[in-house]
Amino acid sequence: MVFKQLQDIPIETNVRGVDSRVLVDHKDAIIKQLILKRCEKIPPHKVPVEVTFFVLEGEGIISIGDERYDVKPWSVVTCPKNTEMSVEAKYNTFSFLNIKTPRFKPQSSHQ
């Protein structure tokens, strides 16, 4: 059992240059809070696992394959493994949970 307060988890810069907090990290899943500044983008990329996005704060665009989704708090978007995805913050800070199942950690910004 683990208990944490979000504000007590340190913010780090991930391999794609985005501020993030690791909430859960075990063999079955990794859950991160990603925090994009106004107009910041995560470029198109693929990962070999399922990804779920759960928006906490702000507005953004999540693109999965050829589909674009305008998202806001409480939006949920899923991405099948090996499908191109990208994320863009709109007008202000954009924060969301990024849930990868099973666990996957890219080693560089080219994965």
C-alpha positions in Angstrom: 0.0 0.0 0.0 1.3 3.4 -0.9 -0.1 6.8 -0.1 1.1 10.0 -1.8 0.0 13.6 -2.3 0.4 14.7 -5.8 2.1 18.0 -4.8 4.7 16.0 -2.9 5.8 14.0 -5.9 8.8 15.8 -7.6 8.4 17.1 -11.1 11.0 15.8 -13.6 11.6 16.4 -17.3 10.8 13.2 -19.2 12.6 11.9 -22.4 10.3 14.1 -24.6 11.2 17.2 -22.7 7.9 17.5 -20.8 7.4 18.1 -17.1 6.1 14.9 -15.4 5.5 13.2 -12.1 5.6 9.4 -11.8 2.6 8.4 -9.7 2.8 4.6 -10.1 5.6 2.5 -11.6 5.5 -1.3 -11.5 5.7 -4.2 -14.0 2.0 -4.0 -15.0 1.6 -0.2 -15.5 3.2 3.2 -15.3 1.1 6.2 -14.5 2.5 9.7 -15.0 1.1 13.2 -14.7 2.3 15.1 -17.7 2.2 18.9 -17.5 2.4 21.0 -20.7 2.8 24.7 -20.8 0.7 26.9 -23.1 1.1 25.8 -26.7 3.7 23.1 -25.8 3.6 19.9 -27.9 4.6 16.3 -27.7 5.5 15.4 -31.3 4.0 12.3 -33.1 5.5 9.1 -31.8 4.5 5.4 -31.2 4.9 3.1 -28.2 4.6 -0.7 -28.1 1.9 -0.7 -25.3 -1.7 0.6 -24.8 -1.9 4.2 -23.6 -4.8 5.9 -21.8 -5.0 9.7 -21.4 -7.1 11.2 -18.6 -7.3 15.0 -18.6 -7.0 16.8 -15.3 -6.6 20.5 -16.1 -6.7 22.8 -19.1 -7.6 22.2 -22.8 -5.6 20.4 -25.5 -5.6 18.3 -28.6 -4.8 14.6 -28.4 -4.2 13.0 -31.8 -4.4 9.3 -32.3 -3.7 8.0 -35.8 -5.7 10.2 -38.1 -8.2 11.3 -35.4 -7.9 14.6 -33.4 -9.7 15.1 -30.1 -10.3 18.4 -28.5 -10.1 17.5 -24.8 -10.8 19.2 -21.4 -10.9 18.1 -17.8 -12.4 14.6 -17.3 -11.9 13.6 -21.0 -10.5 10.1 -21.6 -8.7 9.0 -24.8 -7.2 5.6 -25.5 -4.5 4.7 -27.9 -3.8 1.2 -29.2 -0.2 0.0 -29.1 2.0 1.0 -32.0 -0.3 3.8 -33.1 1.0 7.3 -33.7 0.0 9.8 -31.1 0.7 13.4 -30.3 -0.5 16.0 -27.7 -0.7 19.7 -27.8 -1.7 22.2 -25.0 -4.0 25.0 -26.1 -4.3 28.3 -24.1 -2.9 27.5 -20.7 -1.3 24.7 -18.6 -2.5 21.3 -19.8 -2.2 18.4 -17.3 -3.2 14.8 -17.8 -2.6 11.3 -16.6 -0.7 9.1 -19.0 -1.3 5.4 -18.2 0.8 2.8 -20.1 -0.2 -0.8 -19.8 1.9 -2.8 -19.5 4.7 -0.7 -18.2 6.9 0.9 -20.8 9.6 3.6 -20.5 11.1 5.0 -23.7 14.9 5.3 -23.7 15.1 8.3 -26.0 12.9 10.9 -27.7 13.1 8.8 -30.9 11.0 5.9 -29.7 
